Amino acid sequence: MNRVEIEAKVAEDLGVPRRQVTDVVTAFLETVGDAIGDGQDVRIFNFGSWRVTTRKACDSRNPATGEVRHIPESQRVSFRPGNRLKEKLKSGPSAD
């Protein structure tokens, strides 16, 4: 399911114009993205949380040439599902 399909489904479920849902989804994603960009954790109760993690710098070796490369420290985003989302995964696909 992509963003357009999510917006269409939410608009249909709530009986509101899709444009209105698009504005809300855009604002939500921008808010989450801004918080993560500022290094903040984002938690949505029973859904999950996004956390910024740091991957340490290391050296890597190309097995074909033996060349050693330095890989600098980098920031990554990880997602951990919440309890309700975990339960949905355990119960399998819904019959909708």
MODELLER restraints for C-alpha pairs under 7 A, 6 or more apart:
rsr = mdl.restraints
at = mdl.atoms
rsr.add(forms.Gaussian(group=physical.xy_distance, feature=features.Distance(at['CA:7:A'], at['CA:18:A']), mean=6.55, stdev=0.5))
rsr.add(forms.Gaussian(group=physical.xy_distance, feature=features.Distance(at['CA:7:A'], at['CA:21:A']), mean=5.97, stdev=0.5))
rsr.add(forms.Gaussian(group=physical.xy_distance, feature=features.Distance(at['CA:7:A'], at['CA:22:A']), mean=6.06, stdev=0.5))
rsr.add(forms.Gaussian(group=physical.xy_distance, feature=features.Distance(at['CA:8:A'], at['CA:18:A']), mean=6.19, stdev=0.5))
rsr.add(forms.Gaussian(group=physical.xy_distance, feature=features.Distance(at['CA:11:A'], at['CA:17:A']), mean=6.01, stdev=0.5))
rsr.add(forms.Gaussian(group=physical.xy_distance, feature=features.Distance(at['CA:11:A'], at['CA:18:A']), mean=5.11, stdev=0.5))
rsr.add(forms.Gaussian(group=physical.xy_distance, feature=features.Distance(at['CA:11:A'], at['CA:21:A']), mean=6.06, stdev=0.5))
rsr.add(forms.Gaussian(group=physical.xy_distance, feature=features.Distance(at['CA:32:A'], at['CA:42:A']), mean=6.86, stdev=0.5))
rsr.add(forms.Gaussian(group=physical.xy_distance, feature=features.Distance(at['CA:36:A'], at['CA:52:A']), mean=6.67, stdev=0.5))
rsr.add(forms.Gaussian(group=physical.xy_distance, feature=features.Distance(at['CA:39:A'], at['CA:52:A']), mean=5.99, stdev=0.5))
rsr.add(forms.Gaussian(group=physical.xy_distance, feature=features.Distance(at['CA:41:A'], at['CA:50:A']), mean=5.77, stdev=0.5))
rsr.add(forms.Gaussian(group=physical.xy_distance, feature=features.Distance(at['CA:41:A'], at['CA:51:A']), mean=4.75, stdev=0.5))
rsr.add(forms.Gaussian(group=physical.xy_distance, feature=features.Distance(at['CA:41:A'], at['CA:52:A']), mean=6.66, stdev=0.5))
rsr.add(forms.Gaussian(group=physical.xy_distance, feature=features.Distance(at['CA:42:A'], at['CA:49:A']), mean=5.43, stdev=0.5))
rsr.add(forms.Gaussian(group=physical.xy_distance, feature=features.Distance(at['CA:42:A'], at['CA:50:A']), mean=5.19, stdev=0.5))
rsr.add(forms.Gaussian(group=physical.xy_distance, feature=features.Distance(at['CA:42:A'], at['CA:51:A']), mean=6.70, stdev=0.5))
rsr.add(forms.Gaussian(group=physical.xy_distance, feature=features.Distance(at['CA:43:A'], at['CA:49:A']), mean=4.19, stdev=0.5))
rsr.add(forms.Gaussian(group=physical.xy_distance, feature=features.Distance(at['CA:43:A'], at['CA:50:A']), mean=6.53, stdev=0.5))
rsr.add(forms.Gaussian(group=physical.xy_distance, feature=features.Distance(at['CA:45:A'], at['CA:82:A']), mean=6.85, stdev=0.5))
rsr.add(forms.Gaussian(group=physical.xy_distance, feature=features.Distance(at['CA:46:A'], at['CA:82:A']), mean=4.55, stdev=0.5))
rsr.add(forms.Gaussian(group=physical.xy_distance, feature=features.Distance(at['CA:46:A'], at['CA:83:A']), mean=5.20, stdev=0.5))
rsr.add(forms.Gaussian(group=physical.xy_distance, feature=features.Distance(at['CA:46:A'], at['CA:84:A']), mean=4.85, stdev=0.5))
rsr.add(forms.Gaussian(group=physical.xy_distance, feature=features.Distance(at['CA:46:A'], at['CA:85:A']), mean=6.53, stdev=0.5))
rsr.add(forms.Gaussian(group=physical.xy_distance, feature=features.Distance(at['CA:47:A'], at['CA:81:A']), mean=5.94, stdev=0.5))
rsr.add(forms.Gaussian(group=physical.xy_distance, feature=features.Distance(at['CA:47:A'], at['CA:82:A']), mean=4.53, stdev=0.5))
rsr.add(forms.Gaussian(group=physical.xy_distance, feature=features.Distance(at['CA:47:A'], at['CA:83:A']), mean=6.93, stdev=0.5))
rsr.add(forms.Gaussian(group=physical.xy_distance, feature=features.Distance(at['CA:47:A'], at['CA:84:A']), mean=6.14, stdev=0.5))
rsr.add(forms.Gaussian(group=physical.xy_distance, feature=features.Distance(at['CA:47:A'], at['CA:85:A']), mean=5.39, stdev=0.5))
rsr.add(forms.Gaussian(group=physical.xy_distance, feature=features.Distance(at['CA:48:A'], at['CA:79:A']), mean=6.92, stdev=0.5))
rsr.add(forms.Gaussian(group=physical.xy_distance, feature=features.Distance(at['CA:48:A'], at['CA:80:A']), mean=5.44, stdev=0.5))
rsr.add(forms.Gaussian(group=physical.xy_distance, feature=features.Distance(at['CA:48:A'], at['CA:81:A']), mean=4.06, stdev=0.5))
rsr.add(forms.Gaussian(group=physical.xy_distance, feature=features.Distance(at['CA:48:A'], at['CA:82:A']), mean=4.07, stdev=0.5))
rsr.add(forms.Gaussian(group=physical.xy_distance, feature=features.Distance(at['CA:49:A'], at['CA:79:A']), mean=5.61, stdev=0.5))
rsr.add(forms.Gaussian(group=physical.xy_distance, feature=features.Distance(at['CA:49:A'], at['CA:80:A']), mean=5.37, stdev=0.5))
rsr.add(forms.Gaussian(group=physical.xy_distance, feature=features.Distance(at['CA:49:A'], at['CA:81:A']), mean=6.52, stdev=0.5))
rsr.add(forms.Gaussian(group=physical.xy_distance, feature=features.Distance(at['CA:50:A'], at['CA:77:A']), mean=6.49, stdev=0.5))
rsr.add(forms.Gaussian(group=physical.xy_distance, feature=features.Distance(at['CA:50:A'], at['CA:78:A']), mean=5.58, stdev=0.5))
rsr.add(forms.Gaussian(group=physical.xy_distance, feature=features.Distance(at['CA:50:A'], at['CA:79:A']), mean=4.51, stdev=0.5))
rsr.add(forms.Gaussian(group=physical.xy_distance, feature=features.Distance(at['CA:50:A'], at['CA:80:A']), mean=6.59, stdev=0.5))
rsr.add(forms.Gaussian(group=physical.xy_distance, feature=features.Distance(at['CA:51:A'], at['CA:77:A']), mean=5.60, stdev=0.5))
rsr.add(forms.Gaussian(group=physical.xy_distance, feature=features.Distance(at['CA:51:A'], at['CA:78:A']), mean=5.31, stdev=0.5))
rsr.add(forms.Gaussian(group=physical.xy_distance, feature=features.Distance(at['CA:51:A'], at['CA:79:A']), mean=6.45, stdev=0.5))
rsr.add(forms.Gaussian(group=physical.xy_distance, feature=features.Distance(at['CA:52:A'], at['CA:75:A']), mean=6.67, stdev=0.5))
rsr.add(forms.Gaussian(group=physical.xy_distance, feature=features.Distance(at['CA:52:A'], at['CA:76:A']), mean=5.67, stdev=0.5))
rsr.add(forms.Gaussian(group=physical.xy_distance, feature=features.Distance(at['CA:52:A'], at['CA:77:A']), mean=4.61, stdev=0.5))
rsr.add(forms.Gaussian(group=physical.xy_distance, feature=features.Distance(at['CA:52:A'], at['CA:78:A']), mean=6.40, stdev=0.5))
rsr.add(forms.Gaussian(group=physical.xy_distance, feature=features.Distance(at['CA:53:A'], at['CA:75:A']), mean=5.79, stdev=0.5))
rsr.add(forms.Gaussian(group=physical.xy_distance, feature=features.Distance(at['CA:53:A'], at['CA:76:A']), mean=5.25, stdev=0.5))
rsr.add(forms.Gaussian(group=physical.xy_distance, feature=features.Distance(at['CA:53:A'], at['CA:77:A']), mean=6.07, stdev=0.5))
rsr.add(forms.Gaussian(group=physical.xy_distance, feature=features.Distance(at['CA:54:A'], at['CA:73:A']), mean=6.99, stdev=0.5))
rsr.add(forms.Gaussian(group=physical.xy_distance, feature=features.Distance(at['CA:54:A'], at['CA:74:A']), mean=5.77, stdev=0.5))
rsr.add(forms.Gaussian(group=physical.xy_distance, feature=features.Distance(at['CA:54:A'], at['CA:75:A']), mean=4.65, stdev=0.5))
rsr.add(forms.Gaussian(group=physical.xy_distance, feature=features.Distance(at['CA:54:A'], at['CA:76:A']), mean=6.18, stdev=0.5))
rsr.add(forms.Gaussian(group=physical.xy_distance, feature=features.Distance(at['CA:55:A'], at['CA:73:A']), mean=5.57, stdev=0.5))
rsr.add(forms.Gaussian(group=physical.xy_distance, feature=features.Distance(at['CA:55:A'], at['CA:74:A']), mean=5.26, stdev=0.5))
rsr.add(forms.Gaussian(group=physical.xy_distance, feature=features.Distance(at['CA:55:A'], at['CA:75:A']), mean=6.20, stdev=0.5))
rsr.add(forms.Gaussian(group=physical.xy_distance, feature=features.Distance(at['CA:56:A'], at['CA:73:A']), mean=4.74, stdev=0.5))
rsr.add(forms.Gaussian(group=physical.xy_distance, feature=features.Distance(at['CA:56:A'], at['CA:74:A']), mean=6.90, stdev=0.5))
rsr.add(forms.Gaussian(group=physical.xy_distance, feature=features.Distance(at['CA:57:A'], at['CA:71:A']), mean=5.56, stdev=0.5))
rsr.add(forms.Gaussian(group=physical.xy_distance, feature=features.Distance(at['CA:57:A'], at['CA:72:A']), mean=4.47, stdev=0.5))
rsr.add(forms.Gaussian(group=physical.xy_distance, feature=features.Distance(at['CA:57:A'], at['CA:73:A']), mean=4.10, stdev=0.5))
rsr.add(forms.Gaussian(group=physical.xy_distance, feature=features.Distance(at['CA:58:A'], at['CA:70:A']), mean=6.03, stdev=0.5))
rsr.add(forms.Gaussian(group=physical.xy_distance, feature=features.Distance(at['CA:58:A'], at['CA:71:A']), mean=5.33, stdev=0.5))
rsr.add(forms.Gaussian(group=physical.xy_distance, feature=features.Distance(at['CA:58:A'], at['CA:72:A']), mean=6.69, stdev=0.5))
rsr.add(forms.Gaussian(group=physical.xy_distance, feature=features.Distance(at['CA:59:A'], at['CA:68:A']), mean=6.54, stdev=0.5))
rsr.add(forms.Gaussian(group=physical.xy_distance, feature=features.Distance(at['CA:59:A'], at['CA:69:A']), mean=5.58, stdev=0.5))
rsr.add(forms.Gaussian(group=physical.xy_distance, feature=features.Distance(at['CA:59:A'], at['CA:70:A']), mean=4.45, stdev=0.5))
rsr.add(forms.Gaussian(group=physical.xy_distance, feature=features.Distance(at['CA:59:A'], at['CA:71:A']), mean=5.78, stdev=0.5))
rsr.add(forms.Gaussian(group=physical.xy_distance, feature=features.Distance(at['CA:60:A'], at['CA:68:A']), mean=5.56, stdev=0.5))
rsr.add(forms.Gaussian(group=physical.xy_distance, feature=features.Distance(at['CA:60:A'], at['CA:69:A']), mean=5.16, stdev=0.5))
rsr.add(forms.Gaussian(group=physical.xy_distance, feature=features.Distance(at['CA:60:A'], at['CA:70:A']), mean=6.24, stdev=0.5))
rsr.add(forms.Gaussian(group=physical.xy_distance, feature=features.Distance(at['CA:60:A'], at['CA:71:A']), mean=6.90, stdev=0.5))
rsr.add(forms.Gaussian(group=physical.xy_distance, feature=features.Distance(at['CA:61:A'], at['CA:67:A']), mean=5.57, stdev=0.5))
rsr.add(forms.Gaussian(group=physical.xy_distance, feature=features.Distance(at['CA:61:A'], at['CA:68:A']), mean=4.41, stdev=0.5))
rsr.add(forms.Gaussian(group=physical.xy_distance, feature=features.Distance(at['CA:61:A'], at['CA:69:A']), mean=6.21, stdev=0.5))
rsr.add(forms.Gaussian(group=physical.xy_distance, feature=features.Distance(at['CA:62:A'], at['CA:68:A']), mean=6.45, stdev=0.5))
